[in-house]
Amino acid sequence: MTAPLIFLESKDTFRSAILGVVYKSADQAAVCYSVDLIISALVEHDGWTLDEAQEWFEYNIVSLEDIEGGPVFVYQSDHYLVDLESGESK
């Protein structure tokens, strides 16, 4: 049986960061969030600096990925991507 999907709370705050639903395995779905949009939501909703929001995400949110039914996170910004030709971070 598939575990229920876990959404970040408050749903209203993080709804705009949802990219869709993905599968961690053949029978385990997960809500897929944009890290950049989560951090933007924290800055806007809580009035934090970018650094505060990133720290909060890394300490309190990213570990949810490890639990059954937990969300997955996608880093969309170019600075997270690796240049395939040079092998260096952008």
NUVEXKE-651547 format. One record per atom (N, C-alpha, C): x, z, y; residue in one letter. Coordinates in steps of 0.1 Angstrom, whole numbers, plus 5000, padded with zeros to 4 digits. Atoms other than C-alpha are relative to their C-alpha. Layout:
N
XZYA
...
! end
This chain:
90
500850004988M
500050005000M
500950005012M
499350014987T
501249915035T
499750125009T
500149894990A
501950195060A
499349955012A
500650044988P
499850185091P
501049975011P
499150044989L
501450025122L
500250125009L
499749904990I
503150265146I
500249945013I
499950054986F
502650195183F
500750105008F
499449914990L
504650345211L
498950055009L
501049934991E
502650595232E
500650025013E
501450045000S
501150565256S
499849854998S
500250145003K
499750235244K
499949925013K
500150084987D
498850135280D
501349985007D
498750014994T
502350195292T
500949894993T
499150095008F
504049985264F
499349874995F
500750125005R
501349725257R
500749875004R
499350124995S
503149465278S
501349974994S
498750025007A
506349515258A
499849944986A
500350055014I
504649395225I
500249855000I
499850145002L
505949065214L
499149944988L
500950055011G
503849045182G
500250104988G
499949935012V
503849165146V
501049924991V
499050065009V
506749095122V
499950084986V
499949935012Y
507449195086Y
501450044997Y
498749955003K
510349425077K
500349964985K
499950045014S
509749335040S
498749924997S
501250085004A
507149135021A
498750075002A
501249934999D
504649415023D
500050115011D
499949904989Q
505649615054Q
500149935014Q
500150054986A
504449495088A
500550105010A
499649924989A
505749625121A
499749945013A
500250054986V
504949595158V
501449975005V
498750054994C
507749405175C
500050025015C
500049984986Y
508649525210Y
501349945006Y
498850044993S
511049385236S
500650125006S
499349884994V
513649645246V
500049995015V
500050024986D
513949495280D
498750045007D
501349974994L
510249525286L
499650154999L
500249855002I
510149885272I
500750075012I
499249934989I
512949985297I
499349975013I
500650034988S
511149805325S
498750095002S
501249925000A
507949995316A
500350155004A
499549874997L
509850325317L
500450025014L
499650004986V
511350245351V
498750005009V
501250014992E
507950145365E
499150124999E
501049895002H
505750415349H
500550135004H
499449864998D
508150715351D
500850015012D
499150004988G
510150615382G
501450034997G
498649975004W
513450645363W
500949895005W
499050114998T
516650455370T
500149924987T
499750085012L
517650185347L
500850074989L
499149935009D
520350405332D
499250114993D
500849895006E
517850695326E
499049944990E
500950075010A
515350455309A
500749964988A
499250055011Q
518050305287Q
500450124991Q
499649885007E
519250655277E
498850064992E
501249955007W
515650765269W
499749924988W
500350095011F
515050455248F
500950034988F
499049985011E
518250505228E
499950134993E
500049875006Y
517750875222Y
498650034994Y
501349965005N
513950895217N
499249894993N
500950115005I
512550555207I
500649924989I
499550095009V
514950345188V
500050054985V
500049955013S
515050575158S
498749994993S
501350035006L
511350505152L
500149884990L
499850125008E
512550175136E
500250044985E
499649965013D
513750375106D
498950064991D
501149955008I
510350515095I
499149904995I
500950095005E
507850345074E
498849975010E
501050044990G
505450145096G
500550005014G
499549994986G
507750205126G
500349865006G
499850134993P
508249935152P
501449944998P
498750064999V
511149695155V
500249965014V
499750024986F
512949615187F
500949885001F
499350124997V
514249285201V
500750015013V
499350004988Y
516949265227Y
500049855005Y
500250144995Q
516048955248Q
501049965011Q
499150044989S
518548965277S
501249934995S
498850085004D
521448725277D
501250094998D
498849925002H
523949005280H
500150074987H
499949955014Y
523049115245Y
500449894990Y
499850115009L
523548775230L
501549974998L
498650045003V
526748655214V
500149855002V
499750154998D
528148315225D
500649964986D
499650045013L
528448145191L
501349925000L
498850085000E
531247915202E
501250095002E
498849924997S
533548185216S
500150134993S
500049875007G
532448485197G
500050125009G
500049894990E
532348695229E
498650035005E
501349964994S
529448885244S
499949945014S
500250064986K
527948725275K
499950115010K
! end
